[in-house]
Amino acid sequence: MPIFEYLCKKCNHQFEELILSANDPAPKCPKCQNENVEKLMSAACFRPHGIPTGAGGFKAPSCAPSGG
């Protein structure tokens, strides 16, 4: 179930809304109840597992114990 970010065109309030179906109408602003809201493009929450390679990629961490 995706959570979308919206911006109210009347009061500039930014809010998130859980949308259960693509057929659901756009939500009203929870602050002023205005129906004129804009869906925002938001960054996905992404956290890769691994070690940065420095070339923009990730490699799996070694399972071998480090010397010590």
C-alpha positions in Angstrom: 0.0 0.0 0.0 1.7 3.2 -1.1 1.9 6.4 0.8 1.8 9.5 -1.4 2.8 13.0 -0.5 0.5 15.9 -1.4 0.6 19.7 -1.4 -2.5 21.8 -0.8 -2.7 24.5 -3.5 -4.7 26.7 -1.1 -2.8 26.7 2.2 0.5 25.1 1.1 0.2 22.4 3.6 2.2 19.3 2.7 0.9 15.9 3.9 1.1 12.2 3.4 -1.9 9.9 2.6 -2.2 6.1 2.4 -3.9 5.3 -0.9 -5.5 1.8 -1.1 -6.5 1.9 -4.7 -5.6 3.8 -7.9 -9.3 4.5 -8.3 -9.5 6.4 -5.1 -10.1 10.2 -5.5 -7.3 12.6 -4.4 -7.6 13.3 -0.6 -8.7 16.6 0.9 -6.2 18.8 2.7 -6.4 17.8 6.4 -5.7 21.4 7.4 -8.2 23.4 5.3 -10.3 20.7 3.7 -9.5 22.0 0.2 -9.9 19.5 -2.6 -7.3 21.2 -4.9 -4.2 19.1 -3.9 -1.2 18.2 -6.0 0.6 14.8 -5.8 4.3 15.3 -5.2 7.2 13.3 -6.5 9.0 12.0 -3.5 12.2 10.0 -3.1 11.8 6.4 -2.3 13.0 5.2 1.0 15.8 2.9 -0.1 18.6 1.6 2.1 20.9 -0.9 0.3 22.6 -3.6 2.2 26.3 -4.0 1.6 29.4 -1.9 1.4 29.8 1.1 -0.9 32.2 0.4 -3.7 32.9 4.0 -4.6 31.7 3.5 -8.1 28.0 4.0 -7.2 27.4 0.3 -6.4 27.4 -2.0 -3.5 29.1 -5.3 -2.8 27.9 -7.9 -0.3 29.7 -7.8 3.0 32.2 -10.5 3.7 31.1 -13.2 6.1 34.6 -14.0 7.1 35.6 -12.7 10.5 38.0 -9.8 10.5 41.5 -10.5 11.8 42.0 -9.3 15.3 
